[in-house]
Amino acid sequence: MPTKFARHDAQPRKRVKLDVTSGTYRYSDGADIQRRLQVQTQDGLLEALTALRNQLTIKSGEGPVQPQDERLALARSWLEIVPGAQGVFSIWEEATERQLSLLALSVSVLSSLLTILSTQYTHHKLGQPILKTLLSQDYLLHLNSYLTNSHNELIIATLKLFGAMSAFGGGCEKRAVLEGISWENKGLHKLLSMRRRTKMTGSTDILAFPDIRTLYVLFILSFVDDSAASSTKALFLEQRQDIFRSILTGLEQDPYSLARKILEVAWTGIWLDRKIKRTVKVNVFNEASLHHIMKLYNRSLGEDSDDQIPADLAHHFLLATCTHPGVGVCFKDRGWYPRETEGEPKPDQSGSDEMAPKNTRIYNKILAQVLKTLKVNDDPRQQELALRIMTACPELVSGYWSSASLTLEPRLSSKWIANIAFFGNVVSLPVPEASFFLPGSSLYLPTPPPLTAFLENVFPSVNTKAHFSRGLLSTSPLVQHCTALALAKSLSKYSEVLEVMHKVESILEEDESNGQWKKRRSELEREARRRVPDFQVVIAFSQKSGDNAQSAPRDADAETMPLKKVRTAMLGETSTRLLWLYHLCFPSLVAEARFDVGKLLQTSFEEVGQTSVVGPTSGLDTLRRLHVLRLLKESDQFLWSSKSGSRSYINILLSAYTSIDVIAIRDAIRSLLRHILSGSILFEHDPEEIYFWLSSLPTSARSLDAETPDGTPLLNEQTAVINFLDDCIQLCLKTPYGYIEELAPPSSDSTTISDHQGGNTPPSPLLATVIEQISTRFVASLCPSDTLAIVSFVRRLLVRLSGKQGSLDLLVCLSGKLDSLPVGEVFAEKHAIVGSAVAQEIKILKNYLLFLREPATPMSPPGSPASAVTDFLDRIENIPIPTSNALCQKSAFELIDCVRLIDSPLQKDSATRLVSTMSRIHHPAIGLLLTCLDPGQLLLRDVPFLALLQATQSKVPFDWAFIQCGPDQLSNAEYRRFLTGAIFDDPQRFVEAKAALNVIRHRLLSKQTNSSIGSGALLLIADIMQVGRSSLRADDFMGLKEHLFSMSPISALFTSSMISVEMTEQGIRPILDAAVDPTNVADRSLLSPFSSHWAQVSSSASCFASLVQINLWLPYMTHEEVLSIVDRVLLDSNAIEKEEGIKGVLQAAFLAIERHINSTGDVPGLRSRLPQLVALYSSQPKLSLLESLIARTVDSAFIPCIDGVPAGGRVSSTLQPLVLTACTRWPRRLELSEDFDLDIFLKRPEWTPNTVSIIKSFIYASEAARHASRTFLESGASLNQPALYLAPVIWSWLDAGDCTNIGSNETWRKHFNKLTAGIIDAGTLPNHRLVCRRAIHAMVWQLPSLRLELLSDLLVCVGSMSADTLTAEMLQLGKRLIEVLPQESNDFAPALLSHALRWISRSFAASDSLGDGIARALASFAKCFPSIKPHLTDTVLTVLIQNRLFDNRALDLAIYLVSATHLKPLLVNRHLQSIIQHVDFYKHTETNAASRDAVIRLVHLLFLKHPTNTCQPSHVLPLSPIYRGTLSTSNRRLLSIFCLFEDTRKTSVASLLTRSVSGAENALDAVLNLEPTSVFRTCLVFPSWRKLDDPGHHLDTTHPLEDRLYDPVFVALLVTHMLATRRPSSAVQWVQLFRTNVVSLLIRSLSSRDGLFRETCISQISTIMDALQNADMHEKPHVLYVFRLLKDTFKEPPEGGPSPRLPSFSTLLLAHALRGVFYPENFIYPLTARFLLQRPEFDTTDVPMLYTMLYSSSDDWRRERGWILKFIADAMLGAGEEEWEVFRRRHTWDLLASLFQSGRQDRTLRNEILEILLNLTNSQRITTSLVLKSGLLSWIEMMLLSPREDDCLLWLRILENIIGVVDPVRLESSTGGEWRAGVGRCMTLVQGHAASFLPTLQLKSRIVLKLSLLPGSTVPTLDVLLSHCLASLHHLERDIVLPTFPLSPRLSSLASESYAVLWGEVVVNLWRASMTSGRSREAWDELTPRMLIWNQLVDGDDRVSEWARREVVRNVTSKNV
């Protein structure tokens, strides 16, 4: 032993400071290090180690270490001399316990060394020996003891070393480090409190200079960070979650950087790792953990820097984990519905539950606890978190109020303000409408959530009524405001809830009697009224707010006055908002109170019209006014005609409308006026007229000192007009009927033109009142300014009403009354200018009406402009532009007044100058300016003036612009676009568009309207409709169309026979094209009066005189009307030759019929007219669409898909239309007439697809047609038709005709050569090649006299094919000819195969894409050859391996070629080497690679060719990395290769398997690295069919969990190798071995059916048992006890025979028990231990723990019952005789059946018992016994009387098992056929409740088919079963998408193909079942068309469907169906 460095009696020296500066020496190389470490003095060693540590240390902030770093070179040179750093370990071993500094330095050096070596992958091998030494038991013991030492430096060094060990090599030994730590050490938790005592500076990072706590935290985090494997994370979090949670306990005291590191690792390493179970994550981050994180909220200030706020860290982490459903601890809930809990009855929601307690069944219990602890009133972050949580989890809101302890008692405090604000935010959360839907559906749930859920989310039960009432009546304005806001939010939420409930009620179509949603809404309304303050309280609050506004001190301080105004405005806004919401939500409460709502209007709008400046309360005032207007609209107590003081309410509203420029308020006033006036006698006749009155009100504002040049004051026009209008309204309401009579139209006159739209509907009687009052007051009381304002208003009103009235007579009459006013007399002297302006207004009105009625009226040209006008224009052009918008607007209105007052007309140049100036001053006023100009000047006909308006984008009124249009303008598209823009630029587009149509209508009614003006007006209408289609809503556009077509000139125009062709084509047709859609039913119904008119005209003798009109209206006629026109035309066949127009009518009629057929899919009426159509076709073959109609008519009586030709190239579409068409045509399959001359079509010089369709249909339907077709095909004329059209005819004739007596006609050979040319032409359509293939195959098969010649022609064709030519259809032809003519095809088929393989070799070499069809066809064709030439296969394999190793289709072909070819060993070795040495071999064989299975299968096949040559180490070694040891087919093939290698070479491959699975160097490490979960899953789902001596058996057997199960053979062999080479040597290794569950799997393997396998496992268990005798393991007694029990179960085997097989019950229980020993936290461990310890020996003939677990009375009884049921199901999986004897002995099934009946509400229990029954029914003996002795079928029938939808799939699988495994003969003789009837009844019961999914329907169809094929009489319920299946089939067909190429009958990887294949299987099964029943004719009729469709989809590859098609053809041709 070396000498120790210090004596025990020596005084301890002063501790050496271990800082960086203490070591000044620098090593030069490894030898220098070795020399310095060999000194014998302690001080020398301390100095040497310190220098070495410092030199190897990676400093903080240092960048990545480069490969050429000198520290790496130094470490490498040292470790090459002293591998494993043995010098440091020697110093460590020799140091005494008191030499703590030396120990710390030794550990620190190793830590630095591992850290630096880990930076470069090439240096990992140098660190592996060091790491291996450190992980040994002795050194781990030392390191664990150091962690509890009192020496801080040693603790720090140890933690750094552990961190380096964990991080070394990317964490390659992280799991070993995890298992090597003594986590049970009680001293570890102290490390978390060992922080640095000295305070760090602000620039120092704790992660760069960590203390003990930081190092320990980082070490713990290393097991869950991104570098750790998911299995390691899961292991750590499952077993040591308390360790991880402990680092969160002091999180609130950690520095910012450390806290950030912890939370970042927690998020990225744990929450983002999907491989870790969510339950594990949630257990770690429970309420306590989240509470520790929430403590960071207390640190809300920046630390070290302003952006380092710990509170933000916690906030963002909690937002990520708590506010996203499905992420973190936030689980998706059911919204306001309670959580469904198994075994608990659902609450009764049919009645009121207002007194029910709050539901505690929630999904998010953790978040519920988190919500309770959040301080929402102290921290905005916590408030945001709470709101986000409740938004994500609406279920938490209901329970929050009682636990939150929010102080809502009104008081003036910041805390209360925060609480009430948070209350409002919670109440304002959105309504979770998505939770009201059925899961996974767009249908609403029929049952609403509980009443308490509604109430707690709207008006929580926290004494809201009392608090709200006190708050509203508080003396503090702030308290009032906050309370009002909270109440307003509750009321808004309440209105949203009611709206949603109304929506659900309407969709569910609930009525008053049984509507659950309606009843719940009534309950909610009743309870809500109890929880809100009385309306009187709100009124008092409103009045108090108003009093405060009125009582504001006038002498208040100027500084406080604005603040008081704002406060008053805020209270006023909230009070009016509450009043409006009360009117909206509680109209009954409002009705009970006496409240004058009109006063609100007065107080809110009393300042309107006064000069106001935008101030701080403008926005609040606007909101308040909006609330008042909404309130008035909701109130039924508003008396709008009443007065408040001197002004009426209507006066206030009109004043506000004209004075306020806020769009929202104007819209609200307009809506309110329409609402209140539409019910009055003033406007009840037409509410839209209100808009015209409002748009006529004056909008200009004048200054107070405005006057005319002669001194006449100009007053406010708005006030004058509104006061006058108010007086007129009051007067009209008193005596309305006199005014109504005054406006009544005069007696009918022949010259009077009325209109349906409104000619007999007079305007409002208010108009008569206005005219009367003008006449009355003109002389007496009206001042000049008011007279001008009122006359201007009336002028604008009458102009606007011209867009409403059907006749202008009344308007002209009223304008005459205005004209009769004595304007000149009254204003002659003092007010001449105003008088002139009034006269000008009247003149403008008269000219407008005159031009509207008589557009051609000549106008006298205006004279030269007066000097006053010129001076005026010069003056205004030079005025400066105002700076503010208000001043610009004022200047513009002043300019308009000046224009109105000028007593001289403006010429065009003057008007242009005026508009140009106005555009500079105030652009929007140009429209108002133009209306003041006389339209008689025709300004818009001046091109420069129009260009100016367009350039300035002026908004010109449509009526003013249209009145000036002439023919030239209306024919100009640009001008019409200008007019339509004037219509649709207005917000009221619909009303303006109707008015524009009315204005145009007046122009059309004018007697002076010529054809040019009329055509232009019609084009304008067409433009209006075209723009309206895209600008208006659908219902508005429909209303506009109805209005247009109801106008009398349009009606007259549409029904007139006198209009010209030009007018029809250029006027009417554009309107129809723009307005209506011929395919739209509503549009056609709208035009039905006109189309019916022309249909009647067409039936008259003079119809040929109106051909243009008939042609125009044909698309809009009904189908019957179109057919009547066709009949009328066909009656006079001579006229068709004479009149070209008649052909046009026929073309239009045929187009209309075609459109009808496309929309309906049927041809009603055409089949009876088929002879006439054919006759017409014979005389007029060039009529377009005629042949198409004949083809469609013939097809309607033709069975679709009867020819079996797939629709190649079809665009993907759903299956349902094709099925509906087939089922519709099937009953008409015999309707085609026999008497039909097909020569009309056969002898056409040029065929079309329609011609071919007609010929094909009649070939199948008529014997005469078949005879005519044969004659034509044998003639030379047939050779003139292209093969594209000839091939379908030949195929149809061969398919349906009699091919006998056909001699050696050369015509047939010429046809054959045409078809062969078509099949090899890749440029033709795939459908054509398919038809050619069928026709060629039929000719070869059905023409035996020509067979040899045709085959020789085929051989010549193959020989003449170019090297780059090959089609899938040619390969399919070869396959089918080999199948039917194997001898005759001996020459043709090999030649085709050789050509195909050469072609595909070239394609592979060129890397061309290989189509799915040709790859599938070639593989299928190649399989027809028992042997293939080697040179062809060799070439294909060579290029395939090089370029196509990723292509599964190519690999499938290669696999068959290899299997069918005798390859020489040299070629096999070459190809094998090419595969395994391929650059992408490992990429293509990854676990998830699509090509993995195919590549490994090809390799396996090559190995089997010549094992002696292929089984080389160089071939086998590259396969080891891709072997995973699982039960998948690919891994079993690899294991078979390894076993083949051993058998051939007599050499073990154990080392290869060891490295392949785990990457370990020895067998022990390989076993320890197995995934314990997967190993134990293999125990549960044990593959009892697996054999040890034949690993290659069952290679085609698959298992749904094969990739998640280990191969027990592999595990057994690996354990054997481990026991033979390296057994566990320590207690830790033994524990690790047992924790992998491999020993449990060995025990479970004793139930294998392979005797050799059992013998091997027994030998291994014995070896383990012997080795355990010397093991120092705490669990050894428990393990040995289990082994002894297992040993005692074996008896002496028979001599020479295998050991007996143990029942699965025994082995499975012992496997569970052994696992529980090493996983004691599993709840089953104490139960299995108690069970085994209570028995001296284990009884293998009994079901263990059956009664104890099944009827447990413990608190965990549900879990125990579930475990025993799952245990039984696992044991009975693949059960044999031994399991059945054990199961039957205790009458286990009887117990389970009774348990099922008593627990039918427990879904989990039901599923577990049904799983057991499913496993039982897999055995014939067990199933037969249950049926005969236990009455299984009767029990199932009784259970199915009330089945549950989620159980139906299991029931179906059970019934299928019963039918499939029992012995039907035995059951038939024992039950007399009753068992079949019982199965049928069970199927009937379960079928009505099973979900409609295609896989479920597939299962049903299989059962129905098996049931129908059973011996004996037909099952009575077969017809019912078929009808149910058909109903489900109808429902599912609409979602099935058809692919674009023929299907394979086998399932595909494509979803669209898979569903289509499933559908085909269902159809075939049901059709076969229907064939067995004579009573299922209806089902047979439904299924047979589907069989034909399926046969077409698979191109005849399904033999059953092809046989069915041939039988249908035979019966159709013989008229037997």
Salt bridges, closest charged atoms under 4 A:
ASP9 OD1 - ARG7 NE 3.29
ASP19 OD2 - LYS17 NZ 3.27
ASP32 OD1 - ARG35 NH2 2.46
ASP43 OD2 - ARG13 NH1 2.89
GLU47 OE2 - ARG36 NH2 3.99
GLU62 OE2 - ARG71 NH2 2.22
ASP69 OD1 - ARG71 NE 3.02
GLU70 OE2 - ARG26 NH2 3.21
GLU153 OE1 - ARG15 NH1 3.58
GLU153 OE1 - HIS151 ND1 3.76
GLU179 OE2 - ARG175 NE 3.47
GLU184 OE2 - ARG240 NH2 2.88
ASP254 OD1 - ARG195 NH1 2.59
ASP254 OD1 - ARG213 NE 2.62
GLU264 OE2 - ARG260 NE 2.70
ASP273 OD2 - LYS233 NZ 3.17
GLU303 OE1 - ARG299 NH2 2.68
ASP312 OD1 - ARG381 NE 2.66
GLU340 OE2 - ARG334 NH2 3.88
GLU340 OE2 - LYS346 NZ 3.40
GLU342 OE2 - ARG1803 NE 3.21
GLU344 OE1 - ARG361 NH1 3.72
GLU354 OE1 - ARG526 NH2 3.50
GLU354 OE2 - ARG530 NH1 3.22
ASP379 OD1 - ARG381 NH1 3.78
GLU384 OE1 - HIS315 NE2 2.71
GLU384 OE2 - ARG388 NH1 3.51
GLU409 OE1 - HIS467 ND1 3.35
GLU409 OE1 - ARG470 NH1 3.56
GLU433 OE2 - LYS503 NZ 3.19
GLU456 OE2 - ARG531 NH1 3.80
GLU505 OE1 - HIS502 ND1 3.95
GLU505 OE1 - LYS518 NZ 3.26
GLU505 OE2 - ARG521 NE 2.63
GLU523 OE1 - ARG520 NE 2.83
GLU525 OE2 - ARG521 NH1 3.18
GLU527 OE1 - ARG530 NH1 3.15
GLU527 OE2 - ARG531 NE 3.14
ASP534 OD1 - LYS465 NZ 3.56
GLU573 OE2 - ARG577 NH2 2.61
GLU573 OE2 - HIS627 NE2 2.81
ASP621 OD1 - ARG624 NH2 3.20
ASP667 OD1 - ARG670 NH1 2.80
ASP686 OD2 - LYS804 NZ 3.90
GLU688 OE1 - LYS994 NZ 3.26
GLU689 OE1 - HIS685 NE2 2.74
GLU689 OE1 - LYS804 NZ 3.64
GLU717 OE2 - ARG702 NH2 3.20
GLU717 OE2 - ARG900 NH1 2.89
ASP727 OD2 - ARG777 NH1 3.34
GLU742 OE2 - LYS817 NZ 3.23
ASP755 OD2 - ARG1001 NE 2.16
ASP809 OD1 - ARG853 NH2 3.20
ASP819 OD2 - LYS846 NZ 2.84
GLU841 OE1 - ARG795 NE 2.71
GLU841 OE2 - ARG900 NE 3.51
ASP874 OD1 - ARG913 NH2 2.74
GLU877 OE2 - ARG913 NE 2.79
ASP897 OD2 - ARG702 NE 2.89
ASP897 OD1 - ARG900 NH1 3.45
ASP959 OD2 - ARG800 NE 3.66
GLU974 OE1 - ARG977 NH1 2.44
ASP986 OD2 - LYS955 NZ 3.79
GLU992 OE2 - ARG800 NH2 3.11
ASP1023 OD2 - ARG976 NE 2.63
ASP1035 OD2 - ARG1033 NH1 2.89
ASP1036 OD2 - ARG1033 NH2 3.08
GLU1065 OE1 - ARG1069 NE 2.76
ASP1083 OD1 - LYS1041 NZ 2.55
ASP1127 OD2 - ARG1169 NH2 2.84
GLU1140 OE2 - LYS1143 NZ 3.77
GLU1154 OE2 - ARG1192 NH1 2.87
ASP1162 OD1 - ARG1228 NH2 3.82
GLU1187 OE2 - ARG1244 NH1 2.84
ASP1203 OD2 - LYS1256 NZ 2.88
GLU1231 OE1 - ARG1167 NE 3.37
GLU1234 OE2 - LYS2015 NZ 3.77
GLU1263 OE1 - ARG1266 NH2 2.67
GLU1274 OE2 - ARG1270 NE 3.22
ASP1295 OD2 - ARG2005 NH1 2.66
ASP1353 OD1 - ARG1309 NH2 2.63
GLU1369 OE1 - ARG1329 NE 2.83
GLU1379 OE2 - LYS1375 NZ 2.64
ASP1412 OD2 - ARG1416 NH2 2.71
ASP1412 OD1 - ARG1449 NH1 3.87
ASP1434 OD1 - ARG1470 NH2 2.38
ASP1434 OD1 - HIS1471 NE2 2.62
ASP1447 OD2 - ARG1444 NH1 3.19
ASP1447 OD1 - ARG1449 NE 3.45
ASP1596 OD1 - ARG1533 NH2 3.70
ASP1607 OD2 - ARG1586 NH2 2.73
ASP1739 OD2 - ARG1785 NH1 3.40
ASP1742 OD2 - ARG1786 NH1 2.38
ASP1756 OD2 - ARG1759 NH1 3.87
ASP1770 OD1 - LYS1766 NZ 2.77
GLU1777 OE2 - ARG1821 NH1 3.04
GLU1778 OE1 - ARG1701 NH1 2.72
GLU1779 OE2 - ARG1701 NH2 2.90
GLU1781 OE1 - ARG1784 NH2 2.83
GLU1781 OE2 - ARG1821 NH2 3.59
ASP1790 OD2 - HIS1787 ND1 3.72
ASP1802 OD2 - ARG1758 NH1 2.89
ASP1802 OD2 - ARG1761 NH2 2.90
GLU1837 OE2 - ARG1881 NE 2.87
ASP1846 OD2 - ARG1803 NH1 3.90
ASP1846 OD1 - ARG1806 NH2 3.49
ASP1847 OD2 - ARG1806 NE 2.47
GLU1856 OE2 - ARG1902 NE 2.64
GLU1856 OE2 - LYS1906 NZ 3.45
GLU1868 OE1 - ARG1876 NE 3.02
GLU1874 OE2 - ARG1881 NH2 2.88
ASP1919 OD2 - ARG1975 NE 3.32
GLU1933 OE2 - ARG1986 NE 2.60
GLU1953 OE1 - ARG1416 NH2 3.78
ASP1981 OD1 - ARG1977 NE 3.19
GLU1982 OE1 - HIS1930 NE2 3.34
GLU1982 OE1 - ARG1986 NH1 3.22
ASP1995 OD2 - ARG1333 NH1 2.39
ASP1995 OD1 - ARG1334 NE 3.69
ASP1995 OD2 - ARG1376 NH2 3.99
ASP1997 OD1 - ARG1376 NH2 2.81
GLU2002 OE1 - ARG1334 NH2 3.98
GLU2002 OE2 - ARG2005 NH2 3.11
GLU2002 OE2 - ARG2006 NH1 3.68
GLU2007 OE1 - ARG2010 NH2 2.48
